[in-house]
Amino acid sequence: MKLLVGLGNPGKEYERTRHNIGWLVLDEIASLARASVDRKKFGAELGEGEIDGVRTLLIKPQTYMNLSGEAVGPAARFYKIEPRDVVVVQDELDLEYGRVQIKVGGGAGGHNGIKSLISHLGSPDFVRIRVGIGRPGGKKEVVGHVLGSFDKKENEELPFVLGRAADAIRCVLKNDPIKCMNEFNKRT
């Protein structure tokens, strides 16, 4: 079994923000897999589905982003899922909007949700589907940008972005993530 985690923040005010792109991608893949993410356990919403023949637990932590590991760690332990079988969808400031990259292991790169996951999983050795949200001009604008809604152009491109991220998930669930990195991380 694989564990697919969408990172985001609970609450109506965060629903369609850049920081919640992980949840939007998770909703997209759940829809494709006809899986309902409607059970509540471990401080998260979760569901199960089969994605291209791979049994997958889908989870949306209901903690705030920076505490995501508090929900994911207990779920991984309960279902006996090793960090290498965890796939996390996250927003990424350091990628231009819409770009999707795959990363395996490594540091948190300043992403507090990833820091929390590393701490609670006891390892950084999980797969990350990094979805670019772009970086604003200066440091003072980062919080407003991350927690802000998609602009008109971003909204128009969002279905493509969600589809591309869903394709990356499907690839890493079925294949060696390195193969998928070679496919998804190159500039087109």
C-alpha positions in Angstrom: 0.0 0.0 0.0 1.1 3.5 -0.8 0.3 6.7 1.2 -0.6 9.8 -0.8 -0.5 13.0 1.2 -1.9 16.3 0.0 -0.6 19.3 2.0 -2.9 22.2 2.8 -4.6 24.2 5.4 -8.1 23.6 6.8 -10.7 26.3 6.6 -12.8 28.0 4.0 -10.4 31.0 3.8 -7.6 28.7 2.5 -9.6 26.5 0.0 -8.4 28.0 -3.3 -5.1 29.3 -2.2 -1.6 28.5 -3.6 -0.7 26.9 -0.3 -3.5 24.4 -0.8 -2.5 23.1 -4.2 -1.6 19.8 -2.6 -5.2 19.3 -1.5 -6.4 20.3 -5.0 -4.1 17.8 -6.6 -5.3 15.1 -4.1 -8.9 15.9 -5.0 -8.1 15.5 -8.7 -6.4 12.1 -8.3 -9.2 11.0 -5.9 -11.8 11.9 -8.6 -9.8 10.0 -11.3 -9.6 7.0 -8.9 -13.3 7.3 -7.9 -12.1 7.4 -4.2 -13.9 9.4 -1.5 -11.7 11.2 1.0 -14.4 11.5 3.6 -13.3 9.4 6.7 -11.9 11.3 9.7 -9.0 9.7 11.6 -5.6 10.7 12.8 -6.5 14.4 12.6 -7.0 14.0 8.9 -9.5 13.3 6.2 -8.7 10.0 4.4 -9.9 7.5 1.9 -8.7 4.5 0.0 -8.6 3.8 -3.7 -6.9 1.9 -6.4 -4.8 4.2 -8.6 -3.6 2.3 -11.7 -3.8 -1.0 -9.8 -1.9 0.4 -6.8 -3.8 0.3 -3.4 -3.4 3.8 -2.1 -4.4 5.6 1.1 -5.2 9.2 0.4 -4.8 11.7 3.3 -5.5 15.4 3.8 -4.1 16.4 7.2 -6.5 18.7 9.0 -3.8 20.2 11.1 -2.4 23.4 9.7 0.4 22.9 7.1 3.2 23.3 9.6 1.9 20.4 11.7 1.1 18.0 8.9 3.4 15.3 10.3 1.1 15.0 13.4 -1.5 13.4 11.2 0.7 11.6 8.7 3.1 9.9 11.1 0.4 8.0 13.1 -1.4 7.0 9.8 1.8 5.7 8.3 2.5 3.7 11.5 -1.0 2.3 11.8 -1.0 1.1 8.2 2.6 0.0 8.4 3.7 2.2 5.5 7.4 2.9 5.2 8.6 6.4 4.3 9.7 5.2 0.9 6.1 4.4 0.2 4.8 7.9 1.1 4.1 10.4 -1.7 3.6 14.0 -0.7 2.1 16.7 -2.9 3.3 20.1 -1.9 3.4 23.7 -3.1 6.8 25.0 -4.2 7.8 28.6 -4.2 11.1 27.9 -6.0 9.4 26.6 -9.1 7.5 28.8 -11.6 3.8 28.5 -11.4 2.5 25.2 -12.9 5.9 23.4 -13.1 5.8 20.0 -11.6 8.9 18.2 -10.3 9.5 15.0 -8.4 12.1 14.8 -5.6 13.0 11.8 -3.5 14.4 12.5 0.0 16.6 15.4 1.0 15.9 18.4 3.2 12.8 20.4 3.7 14.1 23.4 1.7 12.4 25.8 4.1 9.0 24.2 3.7 7.6 23.8 7.2 5.0 21.1 6.2 7.9 19.0 4.9 9.9 19.6 8.1 7.0 18.3 10.1 6.7 15.2 7.9 10.4 14.4 8.2 10.2 14.7 12.0 7.1 12.6 12.4 8.0 9.9 9.8 11.5 9.7 11.2 13.0 10.0 7.7 13.3 12.3 4.7 13.1 9.4 2.3 9.7 10.0 0.9 8.7 11.1 -2.6 7.7 14.7 -3.1 5.5 16.0 -6.0 6.5 19.7 -6.0 4.0 21.9 -7.7 5.3 25.3 -8.6 3.4 28.4 -7.3 6.2 30.9 -8.2 8.0 33.3 -5.9 6.8 36.9 -5.5 9.3 39.8 -5.7 10.4 40.2 -2.1 10.5 38.2 1.2 7.8 40.4 2.7 5.4 39.3 0.0 5.8 35.6 0.4 3.1 35.0 3.1 0.5 37.0 1.1 1.5 35.2 -2.1 1.4 31.7 -0.6 -1.9 32.3 1.3 -3.4 34.2 -1.6 -5.9 33.0 -4.2 -4.8 32.1 -7.7 -4.9 35.0 -10.1 -7.0 34.9 -13.3 -4.2 33.5 -15.5 -3.3 30.9 -12.8 -7.0 29.8 -12.5 -7.1 29.3 -16.3 -4.0 27.1 -16.2 -5.0 25.3 -13.0 -6.8 22.3 -14.7 -3.6 21.6 -16.7 -1.4 21.9 -13.6 -3.6 19.5 -11.6 -3.6 17.1 -14.5 0.2 17.2 -14.8 0.6 16.7 -11.0 -1.8 13.7 -11.1 0.2 12.2 -14.0 3.4 12.6 -11.8 1.6 10.8 -8.9 0.5 8.0 -11.2 4.0 7.6 -12.5 5.6 7.3 -9.0 3.0 5.0 -7.7 3.7 2.5 -10.5 7.4 3.0 -11.2 10.8 3.8 -9.8 10.7 7.5 -8.8 14.0 8.1 -10.6 12.5 7.1 -13.9 9.6 9.5 -13.2 12.1 12.3 -12.3 13.8 11.8 -15.7 10.4 12.3 -17.3 8.9 15.1 -15.3 11.8 17.2 -14.1 13.2 18.2 -17.5 12.2 21.5 -18.9 9.8 21.4 -21.9 
